[in-house]
Amino acid sequence: SLLQEMLFVPCALLSFLLSSVSCVPISRLSPVQEHQDAAGQSSVMVDMLKDKPLTPPVLEEGHAPPPPLSNDTYRQPSKPNKSGLPGIPNKMEGPPPSPLLFPLSSPPIPLPAEECLTKDGEVGECLSAHDCGQTNGMMSGLCHQGMDHSAYPRVCCTYKAHCGFSTSKMVSYFTSPAYPQIISNHSDCNLEVDLNPGVCQVRLDFLDFQLAGMTKGICSTSNQMKIESTVKHAYIPTNSLCGKLSANSNADPLDNLRTDHPHLYIHLEDLPVDRKVKKVPNPATPSISLGVKVTNHPSKWNIRVTQIQCDGAPLQAPGGCAQYYNAASGTMASLGYYDNQYMVDMDMAACIRHDQRACAIAYTIDSLNIGNTRGLNKLGYGLTCDDYISFQGEKTGMCGSAVSREVVLPVRGAQGVFMHSDSTHSKSETGFKMQYRYIRDCEGLQYFRYPQPK
């Protein structure tokens, strides 16, 4: 049948294939024969290269040649799109370090000391960055704000002084802990100022000073700043300060460079003229100390401490001046005016630098409340005053109350205002604040006239 025929054909084909298969032994060449055959093939390739040597491919115009092959060519990065560094997996080379703005090495020659001003209104000293760091200073920008003439780059180096510090710098800033943050308690915050040779005065500028106020014109022993000196004959106008002495701590920082801020002078060489002074053997190192104590009251301070040499410096004040204003115009105020009171038993002279070309000086009284007031904008003179102010060059004093009143006086020698207070205090006694200005053209000028006794 048809099915039998279909099964017969594959069986016959399979038997034919099995009958035709035979076992053939595998024959391999010996190692010597293999070496001879490889040598023969190599000689054939050498002959072919002699007949037709290989030449590098000709590059089309505009195509760069391929990079030379090296071990780095086949070094595959462990991450895509990253070029690996030898020996550092998964790292990329960073940008080169930027050059230093200030060289940190010491200058080749000693640089002269020079005063500088920062953009923040601070007074510093022009030094190299190396010397500034060695003297524990703070770099506050380039010297003269980048307009320095020195061939070696210098920085404006400022000096901060904190509790427990000792400084001999010509200008330093004594600040409260964590200034400008407020502190409420501090038992003992002292600054020792070691005086340099030739220094005869120390000026304290109260850029920001806020302690607890006075009680009946007297500072509390638990909230005050004490001023002391190892110089036996030093003149300290007042040895204790408290209350609010600064006008506005949030003003433009450049205003801190003005010389009519509330301030105080300490004279260190004012020897008495009415008796002989014996020299003390082995005297102590001349210095002054500032000690602040705060108890349960929000307080802060920033005081610029300036040492002044007796060589005709612009800030050198005449002897006996508790304050000194060296500009042709400015603002004067009694200590404690911004706290609406002044100290009892006080004798304080505020001096103004003499102007050789001026013929008159005008005092514009913004506010005056000294001694017994007889009513709003009413003044008393002479012996009627217990507390009073007197203008230098005039023979009488002034007390009472005044607002927006101008007093024009002729210039007779040194100018300024002297203030005296007795041992009593009243709430109406707040002190004075006035503007002053020199006048150089006095033609037709009307001078102030004191009232004449009837």
Secondary structure as a PSIPRED ss2 file (coil, helix, strand):
# PSIPRED VFORMAT (PSIPRED V4.0)

   1 S C   1.000  0.000  0.000
   2 L H   0.000  1.000  0.000
   3 L H   0.000  1.000  0.000
   4 Q H   0.000  1.000  0.000
   5 E H   0.000  1.000  0.000
   6 M H   0.000  1.000  0.000
   7 L H   0.000  1.000  0.000
   8 F H   0.000  1.000  0.000
   9 V H   0.000  1.000  0.000
  10 P H   0.000  1.000  0.000
  11 C H   0.000  1.000  0.000
  12 A H   0.000  1.000  0.000
  13 L H   0.000  1.000  0.000
  14 L H   0.000  1.000  0.000
  15 S H   0.000  1.000  0.000
  16 F H   0.000  1.000  0.000
  17 L H   0.000  1.000  0.000
  18 L H   0.000  1.000  0.000
  19 S H   0.000  1.000  0.000
  20 S H   0.000  1.000  0.000
  21 V C   1.000  0.000  0.000
  22 S C   1.000  0.000  0.000
  23 C C   1.000  0.000  0.000
  24 V C   1.000  0.000  0.000
  25 P C   1.000  0.000  0.000
  26 I C   1.000  0.000  0.000
  27 S C   1.000  0.000  0.000
  28 R C   1.000  0.000  0.000
  29 L C   1.000  0.000  0.000
  30 S C   1.000  0.000  0.000
  31 P H   0.000  1.000  0.000
  32 V H   0.000  1.000  0.000
  33 Q H   0.000  1.000  0.000
  34 E H   0.000  1.000  0.000
  35 H H   0.000  1.000  0.000
  36 Q H   0.000  1.000  0.000
  37 D H   0.000  1.000  0.000
  38 A H   0.000  1.000  0.000
  39 A H   0.000  1.000  0.000
  40 G H   0.000  1.000  0.000
  41 Q H   0.000  1.000  0.000
  42 S H   0.000  1.000  0.000
  43 S H   0.000  1.000  0.000
  44 V H   0.000  1.000  0.000
  45 M H   0.000  1.000  0.000
  46 V H   0.000  1.000  0.000
  47 D H   0.000  1.000  0.000
  48 M H   0.000  1.000  0.000
  49 L H   0.000  1.000  0.000
  50 K H   0.000  1.000  0.000
  51 D H   0.000  1.000  0.000
  52 K C   1.000  0.000  0.000
  53 P C   1.000  0.000  0.000
  54 L C   1.000  0.000  0.000
  55 T C   1.000  0.000  0.000
  56 P C   1.000  0.000  0.000
  57 P C   1.000  0.000  0.000
  58 V C   1.000  0.000  0.000
  59 L C   1.000  0.000  0.000
  60 E C   1.000  0.000  0.000
  61 E C   1.000  0.000  0.000
  62 G C   1.000  0.000  0.000
  63 H C   1.000  0.000  0.000
  64 A C   1.000  0.000  0.000
  65 P C   1.000  0.000  0.000
  66 P C   1.000  0.000  0.000
  67 P C   1.000  0.000  0.000
  68 P C   1.000  0.000  0.000
  69 L C   1.000  0.000  0.000
  70 S C   1.000  0.000  0.000
  71 N H   0.000  1.000  0.000
  72 D H   0.000  1.000  0.000
  73 T H   0.000  1.000  0.000
  74 Y H   0.000  1.000  0.000
  75 R C   1.000  0.000  0.000
  76 Q C   1.000  0.000  0.000
  77 P C   1.000  0.000  0.000
  78 S C   1.000  0.000  0.000
  79 K C   1.000  0.000  0.000
  80 P C   1.000  0.000  0.000
  81 N C   1.000  0.000  0.000
  82 K C   1.000  0.000  0.000
  83 S C   1.000  0.000  0.000
  84 G C   1.000  0.000  0.000
  85 L E   0.000  0.000  1.000
  86 P C   1.000  0.000  0.000
  87 G C   1.000  0.000  0.000
  88 I E   0.000  0.000  1.000
  89 P C   1.000  0.000  0.000
  90 N C   1.000  0.000  0.000
  91 K C   1.000  0.000  0.000
  92 M C   1.000  0.000  0.000
  93 E C   1.000  0.000  0.000
  94 G C   1.000  0.000  0.000
  95 P C   1.000  0.000  0.000
  96 P C   1.000  0.000  0.000
  97 P C   1.000  0.000  0.000
  98 S C   1.000  0.000  0.000
  99 P C   1.000  0.000  0.000
 100 L C   1.000  0.000  0.000
 101 L C   1.000  0.000  0.000
 102 F C   1.000  0.000  0.000
 103 P C   1.000  0.000  0.000
 104 L C   1.000  0.000  0.000
 105 S C   1.000  0.000  0.000
 106 S C   1.000  0.000  0.000
 107 P C   1.000  0.000  0.000
 108 P C   1.000  0.000  0.000
 109 I C   1.000  0.000  0.000
 110 P C   1.000  0.000  0.000
 111 L C   1.000  0.000  0.000
 112 P C   1.000  0.000  0.000
 113 A C   1.000  0.000  0.000
 114 E C   1.000  0.000  0.000
 115 E E   0.000  0.000  1.000
 116 C E   0.000  0.000  1.000
 117 L E   0.000  0.000  1.000
 118 T C   1.000  0.000  0.000
 119 K C   1.000  0.000  0.000
 120 D C   1.000  0.000  0.000
 121 G C   1.000  0.000  0.000
 122 E C   1.000  0.000  0.000
 123 V E   0.000  0.000  1.000
 124 G E   0.000  0.000  1.000
 125 E E   0.000  0.000  1.000
 126 C E   0.000  0.000  1.000
 127 L E   0.000  0.000  1.000
 128 S C   1.000  0.000  0.000
 129 A H   0.000  1.000  0.000
 130 H H   0.000  1.000  0.000
 131 D H   0.000  1.000  0.000
 132 C H   0.000  1.000  0.000
 133 G H   0.000  1.000  0.000
 134 Q H   0.000  1.000  0.000
 135 T C   1.000  0.000  0.000
 136 N C   1.000  0.000  0.000
 137 G C   1.000  0.000  0.000
 138 M E   0.000  0.000  1.000
 139 M E   0.000  0.000  1.000
 140 S E   0.000  0.000  1.000
 141 G E   0.000  0.000  1.000
 142 L E   0.000  0.000  1.000
 143 C H   0.000  1.000  0.000
 144 H H   0.000  1.000  0.000
 145 Q H   0.000  1.000  0.000
 146 G H   0.000  1.000  0.000
 147 M C   1.000  0.000  0.000
 148 D C   1.000  0.000  0.000
 149 H C   1.000  0.000  0.000
 150 S C   1.000  0.000  0.000
 151 A C   1.000  0.000  0.000
 152 Y C   1.000  0.000  0.000
 153 P C   1.000  0.000  0.000
 154 R C   1.000  0.000  0.000
 155 V E   0.000  0.000  1.000
 156 C E   0.000  0.000  1.000
 157 C E   0.000  0.000  1.000
 158 T E   0.000  0.000  1.000
 159 Y C   1.000  0.000  0.000
 160 K E   0.000  0.000  1.000
 161 A E   0.000  0.000  1.000
 162 H C   1.000  0.000  0.000
 163 C C   1.000  0.000  0.000
 164 G C   1.000  0.000  0.000
 165 F E   0.000  0.000  1.000
 166 S E   0.000  0.000  1.000
 167 T E   0.000  0.000  1.000
 168 S C   1.000  0.000  0.000
 169 K C   1.000  0.000  0.000
 170 M C   1.000  0.000  0.000
 171 V E   0.000  0.000  1.000
 172 S E   0.000  0.000  1.000
 173 Y E   0.000  0.000  1.000
 174 F E   0.000  0.000  1.000
 175 T E   0.000  0.000  1.000
 176 S C   1.000  0.000  0.000
 177 P C   1.000  0.000  0.000
 178 A C   1.000  0.000  0.000
 179 Y C   1.000  0.000  0.000
 180 P C   1.000  0.000  0.000
 181 Q C   1.000  0.000  0.000
 182 I C   1.000  0.000  0.000
 183 I E   0.000  0.000  1.000
 184 S E   0.000  0.000  1.000
 185 N E   0.000  0.000  1.000
 186 H E   0.000  0.000  1.000
 187 S E   0.000  0.000  1.000
 188 D E   0.000  0.000  1.000
 189 C E   0.000  0.000  1.000
 190 N E   0.000  0.000  1.000
 191 L E   0.000  0.000  1.000
 192 E E   0.000  0.000  1.000
 193 V E   0.000  0.000  1.000
 194 D E   0.000  0.000  1.000
 195 L C   1.000  0.000  0.000
 196 N C   1.000  0.000  0.000
 197 P C   1.000  0.000  0.000
 198 G C   1.000  0.000  0.000
 199 V E   0.000  0.000  1.000
 200 C E   0.000  0.000  1.000
 201 Q E   0.000  0.000  1.000
 202 V E   0.000  0.000  1.000
 203 R E   0.000  0.000  1.000
 204 L E   0.000  0.000  1.000
 205 D E   0.000  0.000  1.000
 206 F E   0.000  0.000  1.000
 207 L E   0.000  0.000  1.000
 208 D E   0.000  0.000  1.000
 209 F E   0.000  0.000  1.000
 210 Q E   0.000  0.000  1.000
 211 L C   1.000  0.000  0.000
 212 A C   1.000  0.000  0.000
 213 G C   1.000  0.000  0.000
 214 M C   1.000  0.000  0.000
 215 T E   0.000  0.000  1.000
 216 K C   1.000  0.000  0.000
 217 G C   1.000  0.000  0.000
 218 I E   0.000  0.000  1.000
 219 C C   1.000  0.000  0.000
 220 S E   0.000  0.000  1.000
 221 T C   1.000  0.000  0.000
 222 S C   1.000  0.000  0.000
 223 N E   0.000  0.000  1.000
 224 Q E   0.000  0.000  1.000
 225 M E   0.000  0.000  1.000
 226 K E   0.000  0.000  1.000
 227 I E   0.000  0.000  1.000
 228 E E   0.000  0.000  1.000
 229 S E   0.000  0.000  1.000
 230 T C   1.000  0.000  0.000
 231 V C   1.000  0.000  0.000
 232 K C   1.000  0.000  0.000
 233 H C   1.000  0.000  0.000
 234 A C   1.000  0.000  0.000
 235 Y E   0.000  0.000  1.000
 236 I C   1.000  0.000  0.000
 237 P C   1.000  0.000  0.000
 238 T C   1.000  0.000  0.000
 239 N C   1.000  0.000  0.000
 240 S E   0.000  0.000  1.000
 241 L E   0.000  0.000  1.000
 242 C C   1.000  0.000  0.000
 243 G C   1.000  0.000  0.000
 244 K E   0.000  0.000  1.000
 245 L C   1.000  0.000  0.000
 246 S C   1.000  0.000  0.000
 247 A C   1.000  0.000  0.000
 248 N C   1.000  0.000  0.000
 249 S C   1.000  0.000  0.000
 250 N C   1.000  0.000  0.000
 251 A C   1.000  0.000  0.000
 252 D C   1.000  0.000  0.000
 253 P H   0.000  1.000  0.000
 254 L H   0.000  1.000  0.000
 255 D H   0.000  1.000  0.000
 256 N H   0.000  1.000  0.000
 257 L H   0.000  1.000  0.000
 258 R C   1.000  0.000  0.000
 259 T C   1.000  0.000  0.000
 260 D C   1.000  0.000  0.000
 261 H C   1.000  0.000  0.000
 262 P C   1.000  0.000  0.000
 263 H E   0.000  0.000  1.000
 264 L E   0.000  0.000  1.000
 265 Y E   0.000  0.000  1.000
 266 I E   0.000  0.000  1.000
 267 H E   0.000  0.000  1.000
 268 L C   1.000  0.000  0.000
 269 E C   1.000  0.000  0.000
 270 D C   1.000  0.000  0.000
 271 L C   1.000  0.000  0.000
 272 P C   1.000  0.000  0.000
 273 V C   1.000  0.000  0.000
 274 D C   1.000  0.000  0.000
 275 R C   1.000  0.000  0.000
 276 K C   1.000  0.000  0.000
 277 V C   1.000  0.000  0.000
 278 K C   1.000  0.000  0.000
 279 K C   1.000  0.000  0.000
 280 V C   1.000  0.000  0.000
 281 P C   1.000  0.000  0.000
 282 N C   1.000  0.000  0.000
 283 P C   1.000  0.000  0.000
 284 A C   1.000  0.000  0.000
 285 T C   1.000  0.000  0.000
 286 P C   1.000  0.000  0.000
 287 S E   0.000  0.000  1.000
 288 I E   0.000  0.000  1.000
 289 S E   0.000  0.000  1.000
 290 L E   0.000  0.000  1.000
 291 G E   0.000  0.000  1.000
 292 V E   0.000  0.000  1.000
 293 K E   0.000  0.000  1.000
 294 V E   0.000  0.000  1.000
 295 T E   0.000  0.000  1.000
 296 N E   0.000  0.000  1.000
 297 H E   0.000  0.000  1.000
 298 P E   0.000  0.000  1.000
 299 S E   0.000  0.000  1.000
 300 K E   0.000  0.000  1.000
 301 W E   0.000  0.000  1.000
 302 N E   0.000  0.000  1.000
 303 I E   0.000  0.000  1.000
 304 R E   0.000  0.000  1.000
 305 V E   0.000  0.000  1.000
 306 T E   0.000  0.000  1.000
 307 Q E   0.000  0.000  1.000
 308 I E   0.000  0.000  1.000
 309 Q E   0.000  0.000  1.000
 310 C C   1.000  0.000  0.000
 311 D C   1.000  0.000  0.000
 312 G C   1.000  0.000  0.000
 313 A C   1.000  0.000  0.000
 314 P C   1.000  0.000  0.000
 315 L C   1.000  0.000  0.000
 316 Q C   1.000  0.000  0.000
 317 A C   1.000  0.000  0.000
 318 P C   1.000  0.000  0.000
 319 G C   1.000  0.000  0.000
 320 G C   1.000  0.000  0.000
 321 C C   1.000  0.000  0.000
 322 A C   1.000  0.000  0.000
 323 Q E   0.000  0.000  1.000
 324 Y E   0.000  0.000  1.000
 325 Y E   0.000  0.000  1.000
 326 N C   1.000  0.000  0.000
 327 A C   1.000  0.000  0.000
 328 A C   1.000  0.000  0.000
 329 S E   0.000  0.000  1.000
 330 G E   0.000  0.000  1.000
 331 T E   0.000  0.000  1.000
 332 M E   0.000  0.000  1.000
 333 A E   0.000  0.000  1.000
 334 S C   1.000  0.000  0.000
 335 L C   1.000  0.000  0.000
 336 G C   1.000  0.000  0.000
 337 Y H   0.000  1.000  0.000
 338 Y H   0.000  1.000  0.000
 339 D H   0.000  1.000  0.000
 340 N C   1.000  0.000  0.000
 341 Q C   1.000  0.000  0.000
 342 Y C   1.000  0.000  0.000
 343 M C   1.000  0.000  0.000
 344 V C   1.000  0.000  0.000
 345 D C   1.000  0.000  0.000
 346 M C   1.000  0.000  0.000
 347 D E   0.000  0.000  1.000
 348 M E   0.000  0.000  1.000
 349 A E   0.000  0.000  1.000
 350 A E   0.000  0.000  1.000
 351 C E   0.000  0.000  1.000
 352 I E   0.000  0.000  1.000
 353 R C   1.000  0.000  0.000
 354 H C   1.000  0.000  0.000
 355 D C   1.000  0.000  0.000
 356 Q C   1.000  0.000  0.000
 357 R C   1.000  0.000  0.000
 358 A C   1.000  0.000  0.000
 359 C C   1.000  0.000  0.000
 360 A E   0.000  0.000  1.000
 361 I E   0.000  0.000  1.000
 362 A E   0.000  0.000  1.000
 363 Y E   0.000  0.000  1.000
 364 T E   0.000  0.000  1.000
 365 I E   0.000  0.000  1.000
 366 D E   0.000  0.000  1.000
 367 S E   0.000  0.000  1.000
 368 L E   0.000  0.000  1.000
 369 N E   0.000  0.000  1.000
 370 I E   0.000  0.000  1.000
 371 G C   1.000  0.000  0.000
 372 N C   1.000  0.000  0.000
 373 T C   1.000  0.000  0.000
 374 R C   1.000  0.000  0.000
 375 G C   1.000  0.000  0.000
 376 L C   1.000  0.000  0.000
 377 N C   1.000  0.000  0.000
 378 K C   1.000  0.000  0.000
 379 L E   0.000  0.000  1.000
 380 G E   0.000  0.000  1.000
 381 Y E   0.000  0.000  1.000
 382 G H   0.000  1.000  0.000
 383 L H   0.000  1.000  0.000
 384 T H   0.000  1.000  0.000
 385 C C   1.000  0.000  0.000
 386 D C   1.000  0.000  0.000
 387 D C   1.000  0.000  0.000
 388 Y E   0.000  0.000  1.000
 389 I E   0.000  0.000  1.000
 390 S E   0.000  0.000  1.000
 391 F E   0.000  0.000  1.000
 392 Q C   1.000  0.000  0.000
 393 G C   1.000  0.000  0.000
 394 E C   1.000  0.000  0.000
 395 K C   1.000  0.000  0.000
 396 T C   1.000  0.000  0.000
 397 G C   1.000  0.000  0.000
 398 M E   0.000  0.000  1.000
 399 C E   0.000  0.000  1.000
 400 G E   0.000  0.000  1.000
 401 S E   0.000  0.000  1.000
 402 A E   0.000  0.000  1.000
 403 V E   0.000  0.000  1.000
 404 S E   0.000  0.000  1.000
 405 R E   0.000  0.000  1.000
 406 E E   0.000  0.000  1.000
 407 V E   0.000  0.000  1.000
 408 V E   0.000  0.000  1.000
 409 L E   0.000  0.000  1.000
 410 P E   0.000  0.000  1.000
 411 V C   1.000  0.000  0.000
 412 R C   1.000  0.000  0.000
 413 G C   1.000  0.000  0.000
 414 A C   1.000  0.000  0.000
 415 Q E   0.000  0.000  1.000
 416 G E   0.000  0.000  1.000
 417 V E   0.000  0.000  1.000
 418 F E   0.000  0.000  1.000
 419 M E   0.000  0.000  1.000
 420 H E   0.000  0.000  1.000
 421 S C   1.000  0.000  0.000
 422 D C   1.000  0.000  0.000
 423 S C   1.000  0.000  0.000
 424 T C   1.000  0.000  0.000
 425 H C   1.000  0.000  0.000
 426 S C   1.000  0.000  0.000
 427 K C   1.000  0.000  0.000
 428 S C   1.000  0.000  0.000
 429 E C   1.000  0.000  0.000
 430 T C   1.000  0.000  0.000
 431 G E   0.000  0.000  1.000
 432 F E   0.000  0.000  1.000
 433 K E   0.000  0.000  1.000
 434 M E   0.000  0.000  1.000
 435 Q E   0.000  0.000  1.000
 436 Y E   0.000  0.000  1.000
 437 R E   0.000  0.000  1.000
 438 Y E   0.000  0.000  1.000
 439 I E   0.000  0.000  1.000
 440 R C   1.000  0.000  0.000
 441 D C   1.000  0.000  0.000
 442 C C   1.000  0.000  0.000
 443 E C   1.000  0.000  0.000
 444 G C   1.000  0.000  0.000
 445 L C   1.000  0.000  0.000
 446 Q C   1.000  0.000  0.000
 447 Y C   1.000  0.000  0.000
 448 F C   1.000  0.000  0.000
 449 R C   1.000  0.000  0.000
 450 Y C   1.000  0.000  0.000
 451 P C   1.000  0.000  0.000
 452 Q C   1.000  0.000  0.000
 453 P C   1.000  0.000  0.000
 454 K C   1.000  0.000  0.000
